Amino acid sequence: MIRVLVVDDEHLVRSGLRLILEADQGITVVGEAADGAAALVETRRLHPDVVLLDVRMPGTDGLAAAPEIVAAGAKVIMLTTFDRDEYVHRALRAGAVGFLLKDTPPRELAAAVRTVAAGNAMLAPTVTRRLIDSFAERGPARQDAARRRLDQLTGRELEIVREVARGHANAEIARHLTMSEATVKAHVSRALAKLGMANRVQVAILVHDADLL
């Protein structure tokens, strides 16, 4: 069972998110909070697997609270009505591994929680392309540096991180490359460790920098 903490300053929004998430039999909402400071207290008390964290709240907002919540052991999905680049960049720097808009369909919201709980990153499709473009400065020097970093991967690891950069989840990669999902996950973990990276979004940006798609 995936344990989720829902954080939003509006009670109606928190109630709606609880209803959506608990319609999935594999997810339980263990608590709610109305601001970032309370979210950190509840994270330390309840030990959720995933914190669904609103970006903009009075007092301590989600972006300010995210680093400490991540340090407390939870995976963070930022949730906002806006898809401004600055929010995405700050959320990723803060350690968030998910970024979704509040108009995300209910089934996709639950799927995102499952994806993040399994150790994968999840970005709203509407922001992914722009995010990668903003990070991927593809001048010759940048491209060469990215390719040198990727040279330390094995052929299979490189093949898999290219699939990651295309936005494919482990299950999709496993089907495409005819291997088990556990094997894909192991390759991704080794690649991240070799590259000194924290999540799949970072390695996707590196692959785009290297212009290997």
C-alpha positions, 0 to 999 in steps of 0.5 A: 500500500502506497502511503500519501500525504496531501498538502494544499492550502484549500480544504476542498482541493485536499478533499478532492485529491483524497477521493481521487487517490483513495479510489485506487486500492493500492493507495491510502492517504495517511494525512493532510496539511495546509502549508509547507511547515505543517507538511514537514511535521506530518512527514516526520510523524506519518512517514508517507511514501509520497507527498503531493505538495502544492507549489503556492501556499501562504506561509511556507510554500511547497518549493521552500518545504520540498528539500526538507521533506525529501531529506525526511525520506519522502518522494515529492510530487509538486502540484500546481495550477501553473506550468511556469518554467521557474517552478519546474526548475526550482522543484527539481533543484529542491529534490522533487521527482514529480511535477503535475498540473492540477487539471491532471485527469484522476487516473493519471494522478494515481498513476503518477503516485505509483510511478514516483513511489516505484522510484521513477520521475513523473513530469506533466507532458505539457512541461516535459518538452519545454523543460528539456529544451530549456536545459539542453543547450546543444552547442558543440562543447556541451554536446561533447561534454555530455557524450564523454559522461555517457561514454562510461556507460555500457552499451546496454545501459546507454540503450536503456537511458535513451529509452528513459530520455524518450519518456518511457517507463521501466515496463515499456522499456522492458517490453521494447527491449525484451527483458524483465522490468527488474533488469531494466530497473537495475540498469537504470540504477547503475547508470544513475550511480555511474553518472552521479545523478539523482533521478531519471529527469537528469539523465534524460536531459544529459541524453538530450544534451548529447543529441543521442535521440 
